[in-house]
Amino acid sequence: MSTDVSGMIECRPGARLWGPDDEDSVWQAAIDLFLLNRGNAYDGLACLFGIRNTFGFRPVAEGRGFPHDASEGLTGEFAVYGGPADVFGTTWLTWAEVASVDWTETDSSGRRNRGMVAGDESDWGRVWSVMRTPSEVHGAQNVRLVVWFH
C-alpha cells in the first residue's frame, strides 16, 4: 500500500509586528502542499518526517502532532482528510528548522544524504522556495509546513 503526504504551509504575519503572544499573531493558511505538485518519494519522507524510514535517516521533524494553534484553513483541510482518526504521522516544521538542516547528513547506509532526497534540487525544493519568501518578510519562526500521511 502506498503512502501519500498532504499538508499546508502557514504563516504568522502578526508575530513579527506585535510579537508571537499577541492576540492578532495567528497562523494563516498560505498554500496547500498539493499545489506545489510534490512527489512522495519515500526517502524524502523518511529524511524529513520519519515516515517509511527503512533508509535509516534521523528525521528532522517526526511525530509532533497537529499544532494546537493551527489556522482555520489548515484545520478545515485536516478535517477533510478525516483528522487524527484517518491519517497518521502528523507533524510540522518551521522554516528556521529547514534552514538549519545539515543537508550533508546521510542515511544509515551512507549513500544518500539529506540534500539528495529532500534538498533544493529535489521535489521538496519548490516547497522550500515558497517557505523561504514569507520567512524573509515575517521571520523564519513564523512560517511552517504542517503535514500528515494517508
C-alpha positions in Angstrom: 0.0 0.0 0.0 1.3 3.4 -0.9 1.8 6.4 1.5 0.7 9.9 0.4 1.6 13.2 2.0 -0.8 16.1 2.4 -0.4 19.4 4.2 -0.2 23.1 4.1 2.3 26.0 4.6 1.2 28.5 7.1 2.4 32.0 8.0 2.0 34.1 11.2 2.4 37.7 9.9 1.4 39.4 13.0 4.1 37.8 15.1 6.9 39.9 13.6 4.9 43.1 14.1 3.4 42.6 17.5 5.2 39.5 18.9 4.2 35.8 18.9 2.0 36.1 22.0 -0.2 39.0 20.7 -3.9 38.0 20.1 -3.5 39.2 16.5 -0.5 36.9 15.8 -2.4 34.0 14.5 -1.4 31.5 11.9 -2.9 31.9 8.4 -3.1 29.3 5.7 -0.7 30.2 2.8 -0.6 27.4 0.3 -1.7 23.7 0.0 1.1 21.3 -0.5 -0.9 19.8 -3.4 -0.5 23.0 -5.4 3.3 22.6 -5.4 3.0 19.2 -7.2 5.3 17.5 -4.7 6.2 13.9 -5.3 6.1 11.4 -2.5 9.5 9.7 -2.8 9.8 7.6 0.4 13.5 8.6 1.0 12.4 12.2 1.3 9.5 11.4 3.6 11.9 9.3 5.7 14.5 12.0 5.9 12.1 14.8 6.8 9.4 13.1 8.8 10.4 9.6 9.7 7.7 8.0 7.5 8.6 4.7 5.9 12.1 5.2 7.2 13.8 2.0 6.1 16.6 4.2 5.0 17.8 5.0 8.5 17.6 8.7 8.4 17.5 10.7 11.6 14.2 12.5 10.9 14.1 16.3 11.0 10.5 16.6 12.4 8.9 13.4 13.4 5.6 12.9 15.3 4.9 16.4 16.6 1.2 16.1 16.0 -1.2 18.7 14.8 -0.4 22.2 16.0 -2.7 23.5 18.7 -2.7 26.9 17.2 -3.3 25.9 13.6 -5.1 28.3 11.2 -8.8 27.9 10.4 -7.8 27.0 6.8 -5.4 24.2 7.9 -7.9 22.9 10.5 -10.6 22.7 7.8 -8.3 20.9 5.3 -7.1 18.4 8.0 -10.8 17.6 8.8 -11.5 16.9 5.1 -8.9 14.0 5.4 -10.7 12.7 8.5 -8.3 14.2 11.1 -6.5 12.0 13.6 -8.8 9.1 13.1 -7.9 8.6 9.4 -4.4 10.0 9.0 -1.0 9.2 10.7 2.4 10.8 11.3 1.0 14.3 11.6 3.9 16.7 12.2 5.2 20.2 11.3 8.5 22.1 10.9 9.3 25.8 10.7 11.4 27.5 8.0 14.0 28.2 10.8 14.4 24.4 11.2 14.6 23.8 7.4 17.2 26.5 7.1 19.4 24.9 9.8 19.3 21.3 8.5 22.6 19.7 7.8 21.9 18.7 4.2 25.1 16.6 4.0 24.0 14.2 6.8 23.5 10.7 5.4 21.2 7.8 5.9 22.4 4.7 7.7 24.0 3.3 4.5 26.0 6.5 3.9 24.8 6.5 0.3 22.0 9.1 0.4 22.3 12.5 2.0 19.5 14.8 3.0 20.3 17.2 0.2 19.9 14.5 -2.4 16.5 13.3 -1.2 14.9 16.5 0.2 17.1 19.4 -0.6 16.6 22.3 -3.0 17.3 20.2 -6.1 14.7 17.6 -5.1 10.9 17.8 -5.4 11.0 19.5 -2.0 12.8 22.4 -3.5 9.6 24.0 -4.6 8.2 23.8 -1.0 11.4 25.3 0.4 11.3 28.1 -2.1 7.7 29.0 -1.2 8.5 28.9 2.6 11.7 31.0 2.1 9.9 34.0 0.7 7.5 34.8 3.5 10.2 34.0 6.1 12.2 36.9 4.7 9.3 39.2 5.5 7.8 37.6 8.7 10.7 35.7 10.2 11.8 32.1 9.9 9.9 31.0 13.1 6.7 32.4 11.6 6.5 30.1 8.6 5.8 26.4 8.9 4.8 23.4 7.0 2.3 21.0 8.5 1.9 17.5 7.0 0.0 14.3 7.5 0.0 10.9 5.8 -2.6 8.6 4.4 
